[in-house]
Amino acid sequence: MAELETPLTDAEMAERVRPLVNDILERFNQEAVSPSEAGMVVLSLTYRLLGVLAEAPDARRLFIVSLTNLINNYLAGEFD
């Protein structure tokens, strides 16, 4: 994993990771990964990322807050 760099805006980060996300989703489709398996991949990556971010408490805190906000917004029906 790359060293922590200067923070990007949300739009810049979305643009930067979009090709990677599309590649991952394409691979899931090719491998016929089920939604529950995809969820396990996401949870596993989250766990690994939290371990990597142990050395960067501010970045770890920001990630946790962002993830919590995503879940709260979903539960509030803001993605419908």
C-alpha positions as CSV (number, residue, x, y, z in Angstrom):
1,M,0.0,0.0,0.0
2,A,1.3,3.5,-0.9
3,E,2.5,5.8,1.8
4,L,0.0,8.3,3.1
5,E,0.0,11.4,0.9
6,T,-1.5,14.8,0.7
7,P,-5.2,14.5,1.1
8,L,-7.3,14.7,-2.0
9,T,-10.8,16.2,-2.2
10,D,-13.7,13.7,-2.3
11,A,-14.1,14.4,-6.0
12,E,-10.4,13.8,-6.7
13,M,-10.4,10.6,-4.7
14,A,-13.5,9.3,-6.4
15,E,-12.0,10.0,-9.8
16,R,-8.7,8.4,-8.8
17,V,-10.2,5.1,-7.5
18,R,-13.1,4.8,-10.0
19,P,-11.1,2.6,-12.5
20,L,-10.0,0.4,-9.6
21,V,-13.5,0.0,-8.3
22,N,-14.8,-0.8,-11.9
23,D,-12.0,-3.4,-12.2
24,I,-13.0,-5.0,-8.9
25,L,-16.7,-5.1,-9.8
26,E,-15.8,-6.6,-13.2
27,R,-13.7,-9.3,-11.5
28,F,-16.6,-10.1,-9.1
29,N,-18.9,-10.5,-12.2
30,Q,-16.4,-12.8,-14.0
31,E,-16.0,-14.9,-10.8
32,A,-19.8,-14.9,-10.1
33,V,-19.1,-13.6,-6.6
34,S,-22.3,-13.5,-4.6
35,P,-23.5,-10.4,-2.7
36,S,-22.6,-12.1,0.6
37,E,-19.1,-13.0,-0.7
38,A,-18.6,-9.4,-1.9
39,G,-19.6,-8.2,1.5
40,M,-17.1,-10.4,3.1
41,V,-14.4,-9.0,0.8
42,V,-15.4,-5.5,1.8
43,L,-15.3,-6.4,5.5
44,S,-11.9,-8.1,5.1
45,L,-10.4,-5.1,3.3
46,T,-11.9,-2.8,5.9
47,Y,-10.2,-4.9,8.7
48,R,-6.9,-4.8,6.8
49,L,-7.1,-1.1,6.2
50,L,-7.8,-0.4,9.9
51,G,-4.6,-2.3,10.7
52,V,-2.6,-0.3,8.2
53,L,-4.1,2.9,9.6
54,A,-3.0,2.1,13.1
55,E,0.1,4.0,12.4
56,A,-2.0,7.1,11.4
57,P,-4.6,7.7,14.0
58,D,-6.0,10.8,12.3
59,A,-6.5,9.0,9.0
60,R,-8.0,6.0,10.8
61,R,-10.4,8.3,12.7
62,L,-11.4,10.0,9.4
63,F,-12.0,6.6,7.7
64,I,-14.1,5.4,10.6
65,V,-16.2,8.6,10.7
66,S,-16.7,8.4,6.9
67,L,-17.7,4.7,7.1
68,T,-20.1,5.4,9.9
69,N,-21.7,8.3,8.0
70,L,-22.1,6.1,4.9
71,I,-23.9,3.5,7.0
72,N,-26.1,6.1,8.8
73,N,-27.0,7.7,5.5
74,Y,-27.9,4.4,4.0
75,L,-30.0,3.4,7.0
76,A,-31.8,6.8,6.9
77,G,-32.8,6.0,3.3
78,E,-30.7,8.7,1.6
79,F,-29.5,6.3,-1.1
80,D,-33.0,5.3,-2.3
